Amino acid sequence: MILEVKQLEKSFGARRAVAGINLLLNEGEVLGLLGPNGAGKTTTLAMIGGLLQPEAGSITIGGWDLQRHPLQAKALLGIVPQEPALYPQLSAAANLRFWGTMQGLQRSELNKAVAEALAVVGLTERARERVVNYSGGMKRRLNIAAGILHRPKLLIMDEPTVGVDPQSRNHIHETVKRLQCAGTAIIYTSHYVEEVEELCGRVLIMDAGKVVAAGTVAELLRAAGHAQELVIKVNRPHQAVLSRLTAIPGVREAVMVGQAFKLLTLKAEQVLPLAYEYLLSQGLQVSAIEIHKPNLESLFLKLTGKSLRDQ
């Protein structure tokens, strides 16, 4: 067991950000952490990373209690933040040498660690290039390299693929798989349910500071049932239309996300013409229609009546 979290709690004023979270993670396991903005994911990760002090509960990393033995616990931990922590005017290798020195690596060990980290993220041939010339996806890959320089047993990856191109996303996915094969335990947060389903053996879904569902991907998909997610994109979505869509026979839940209405239903082929006809009657233009099979997004919608992707 590399990580054990018991009854973790944290509040900010009157708002309870994290309310009694429990979490176990084994070596070589990738755990997906899902939830909309404000669910408590970032606060939970900040406490595990030692950046925030919990009000209650305990965190143990590799057998070390984080509060009583912070140096020993943090030595086993790597963090890949959502925003790259890099110096743009330095080369990739110089960035990594700086962060490796901050982590206490000595010259011979440091050079080896830098070379290994660059190889893992596929940036060896671009090592001497200044980061200012890197694409967004390359910067995120270098950000991962900085987090694994000291070969952590536990790695936190917070939204590592936000805003990256498909090629870089594939590179990051392959990096996660290589790290897992090497025995690194990973906590992986994302709003993209497809990559969580691909990469993670187990998943925790959070809402309002609590875990609302937990289990293997297969277990959670079974819990999602047979309901399909009908997504209808329109030009002018608004709440009054949403309430009417919710009343259509066969619709279990409905939410509005960005320019789209998402309807959870067992009978998409029956609900679709009714929803389409109503939207047209309200003078709305339908730009796209999608039907998705049950996934973690539809499970969250089923449990909470909200969307994971609260855009």
C-alpha positions in Angstrom: 0.0 0.0 0.0 1.6 3.3 -1.1 -1.2 5.7 -0.1 -3.8 5.5 2.7 -6.2 8.4 3.3 -8.7 8.2 6.2 -11.6 10.5 6.9 -10.0 13.6 5.3 -11.9 16.8 5.9 -11.3 20.5 5.0 -13.5 23.6 5.1 -13.1 27.1 3.8 -15.3 29.3 6.0 -18.8 27.9 6.0 -18.1 25.8 2.9 -17.1 22.1 3.4 -14.7 21.4 0.5 -13.8 17.9 1.5 -16.1 15.8 3.8 -14.7 12.5 5.1 -12.7 11.2 2.0 -11.2 7.7 2.3 -8.7 6.5 -0.3 -6.4 3.5 -0.8 -3.8 3.1 -3.5 -1.4 0.2 -4.3 1.9 0.4 -6.1 1.6 0.4 -9.8 -2.1 1.3 -9.7 -3.7 4.2 -11.6 -6.6 5.8 -9.8 -8.9 8.2 -11.6 -10.4 11.1 -9.7 -13.4 12.6 -11.4 -15.8 15.4 -10.5 -16.9 18.8 -11.7 -15.1 22.0 -10.7 -15.9 22.6 -7.0 -16.2 18.9 -6.2 -13.2 18.9 -3.9 -10.7 17.2 -6.1 -8.1 20.0 -6.1 -8.4 20.4 -2.3 -8.0 16.7 -1.8 -4.9 16.6 -3.9 -3.4 19.7 -2.2 -3.8 17.9 1.1 -2.2 14.7 -0.1 0.6 16.8 -1.6 1.2 18.5 1.7 0.2 21.9 0.4 -2.9 22.2 2.6 -3.3 21.1 6.2 -6.4 18.9 6.8 -8.8 19.7 9.6 -9.3 16.1 10.3 -8.2 12.7 9.1 -4.8 11.2 8.2 -2.6 10.7 5.1 0.0 8.0 5.0 2.5 7.7 2.1 4.7 4.6 1.9 4.1 4.0 5.6 5.0 7.6 6.6 2.4 9.8 8.2 2.4 13.0 6.2 1.8 15.3 9.2 4.3 13.6 11.6 7.0 12.7 9.0 6.5 15.2 6.1 10.1 15.0 4.7 10.0 11.2 4.5 6.5 11.1 3.0 7.1 13.9 0.5 10.3 12.2 -0.7 8.1 9.4 -2.2 5.7 11.9 -3.9 5.8 13.5 -7.3 3.4 16.2 -8.5 2.5 17.2 -12.0 0.4 20.4 -11.6 -2.3 21.5 -14.0 -0.3 24.6 -15.0 3.3 23.9 -16.2 6.0 25.0 -13.8 8.7 25.8 -16.3 11.2 28.5 -17.1 10.6 29.4 -20.8 14.0 30.9 -21.5 15.8 27.8 -20.4 16.2 24.6 -22.3 14.3 21.5 -21.4 17.4 19.9 -20.0 18.3 23.0 -17.9 14.7 23.1 -16.5 15.0 19.5 -15.4 18.5 20.1 -13.9 17.1 23.0 -11.9 14.2 20.9 -10.5 16.4 17.9 -9.9 18.8 20.0 -7.9 15.8 21.3 -5.9 14.9 17.7 -5.2 18.4 17.0 -3.9 19.9 15.0 -6.8 23.7 15.1 -7.1 25.6 15.7 -10.4 26.0 12.1 -11.7 22.6 11.0 -10.4 21.1 14.2 -11.7 22.4 13.8 -15.3 21.1 10.2 -15.4 17.7 11.2 -14.0 17.3 14.1 -16.6 18.2 11.7 -19.5 15.8 9.1 -18.2 12.9 11.5 -17.7 13.3 13.1 -21.1 13.3 9.6 -22.7 10.1 8.6 -20.8 8.2 11.6 -22.2 9.7 11.4 -25.6 11.7 14.7 -25.6 15.3 13.5 -25.8 15.9 15.0 -29.2 14.5 18.4 -28.1 16.5 18.5 -24.8 18.6 21.5 -25.7 15.8 23.6 -27.2 14.4 26.5 -25.2 11.0 25.8 -23.7 9.6 29.1 -25.1 9.7 27.3 -28.5 7.8 24.3 -27.3 4.2 23.6 -28.2 1.6 23.5 -25.3 1.6 19.7 -25.5 5.4 19.5 -25.3 5.4 21.8 -22.3 3.0 19.5 -20.5 5.2 16.5 -21.3 8.2 18.3 -19.9 6.1 19.2 -16.9 5.6 15.4 -16.3 9.3 14.9 -16.7 10.0 17.4 -13.9 7.6 15.5 -11.6 9.2 12.1 -12.1 12.9 13.1 -11.9 13.3 11.7 -8.4 11.5 8.5 -9.3 8.6 8.9 -7.0 6.5 6.0 -5.7 3.3 8.1 -5.9 2.6 10.6 -8.7 -0.3 13.1 -8.7 -1.3 14.2 -12.2 -3.8 17.0 -12.2 -5.5 17.5 -15.6 -2.3 16.7 -17.6 -4.0 16.7 -21.0 -6.0 20.0 -20.8 -5.7 21.9 -24.1 -3.2 19.6 -25.8 -3.2 18.3 -29.3 -4.1 14.7 -30.0 -0.5 13.6 -30.6 0.6 15.0 -27.3 -2.4 13.5 -25.6 -1.3 10.1 -26.9 2.3 10.7 -25.7 1.0 11.5 -22.2 -1.2 8.4 -22.2 1.7 6.2 -23.2 3.8 7.9 -20.5 1.2 7.0 -17.9 1.2 3.4 -19.0 5.0 3.2 -18.9 5.1 4.7 -15.4 2.5 2.2 -14.2 4.5 -0.7 -15.7 7.5 0.5 -13.7 5.5 0.3 -10.5 4.6 4.0 -10.0 1.2 4.6 -8.4 -0.7 7.5 -10.0 -3.7 9.6 -9.1 -5.0 11.0 -12.4 -7.6 13.7 -12.5 -9.4 14.7 -15.7 -12.7 15.9 -17.2 -12.3 13.5 -20.1 -14.1 10.4 -19.0 -12.8 8.5 -22.1 -9.2 8.7 -21.0 -10.0 7.8 -17.4 -11.8 4.7 -18.7 -8.7 3.9 -20.8 -6.0 4.5 -18.2 -7.4 3.9 -14.8 -8.1 0.6 -13.0 -10.2 2.2 -10.3 -12.1 5.5 -10.2 -13.4 7.8 -7.5 -16.2 10.2 -8.5 -16.5 13.2 -6.2 -19.3 15.8 -5.8 -19.7 18.4 -3.1 -16.7 17.2 -1.2 -17.8 13.6 -1.0 -17.2 10.3 -2.9 -20.5 9.5 -4.7 -19.2 6.4 -6.5 -16.1 4.3 -6.3 -14.9 1.0 -7.9 -13.2 -0.4 -11.0 -14.2 1.0 -14.3 -16.1 -2.2 -15.1 -18.1 -2.0 -11.8 -19.0 1.7 -12.4 -20.0 1.1 -16.0 -22.4 -1.7 -14.8 -23.8 0.8 -12.2 -24.4 3.2 -15.0 -27.0 0.8 -16.3 -28.3 0.8 -19.8 -29.2 4.5 -20.0 -27.9 6.3 -23.0 -26.8 10.0 -23.1 -28.5 12.0 -25.7 -26.6 15.3 -26.5 -28.4 18.0 -28.4 -26.4 21.2 -29.3 -28.4 24.3 -30.0 -27.8 28.0 -30.7 -29.5 29.5 -27.6 -29.9 27.1 -24.7 -31.7 28.3 -21.6 -33.1 26.9 -18.3 -36.8 27.2 -19.3 -36.2 24.8 -22.2 -34.3 22.5 -20.0 -37.3 22.1 -17.6 -39.5 21.1 -20.5 -37.0 18.6 -21.9 -36.9 17.0 -18.4 -40.6 16.4 -18.6 -40.5 14.4 -21.8 -41.5 10.8 -21.2 -38.5 8.6 -20.9 -36.0 11.2 -19.8 -34.4 10.3 -16.5 -32.2 13.4 -16.0 -31.3 16.4 -18.0 -28.7 19.1 -17.7 -27.4 22.0 -19.7 -23.7 22.1 -20.5 -22.4 25.0 -22.6 -24.4 25.0 -25.8 -25.8 21.5 -25.3 -28.6 19.7 -23.5 -27.7 16.3 -22.1 -30.5 13.9 -21.6 -30.2 10.5 -19.8 -32.7 8.0 -21.2 -33.3 4.3 -21.9 -35.2 5.2 -25.1 -33.0 7.6 -27.1 -34.8 6.7 -30.3 -38.1 7.7 -28.8 -37.0 10.7 -26.9 -35.0 12.3 -29.8 -37.9 13.2 -32.1 -39.9 14.6 -29.2 -37.0 16.7 -28.0 -36.1 17.8 -31.5 -39.7 18.9 -32.3 -40.0 20.8 -29.1 -36.7 22.7 -29.6 -37.7 23.7 -33.1 -41.1 24.9 -31.8 -39.1 27.2 -29.5 -37.2 28.8 -32.4 -33.9 27.1 -31.5 -31.5 25.8 -34.2 -30.1 22.3 -33.6 -26.5 22.1 -34.7 -25.5 18.6 -33.7 -27.0 15.5 -32.1 -25.0 12.7 -30.5 -26.0 9.5 -28.7 -23.4 8.0 -26.3 -23.4 4.6 -24.7 -23.4 4.4 -20.9 -20.1 5.8 -19.5 -18.8 7.4 -16.3 -20.4 10.7 -17.4 -23.8 9.2 -17.6 -23.3 7.5 -14.2 -22.5 10.9 -12.6 -25.6 12.4 -14.3 -27.7 9.5 -13.0 -26.4 9.9 -9.4 -26.4 13.7 -9.1 -28.4 15.2 -11.9 -25.4 17.2 -12.9 -22.6 17.0 -15.5 -19.0 16.1 -14.9 -18.0 18.6 -17.5 -19.5 21.8 -16.1 -18.3 24.0 -18.9 
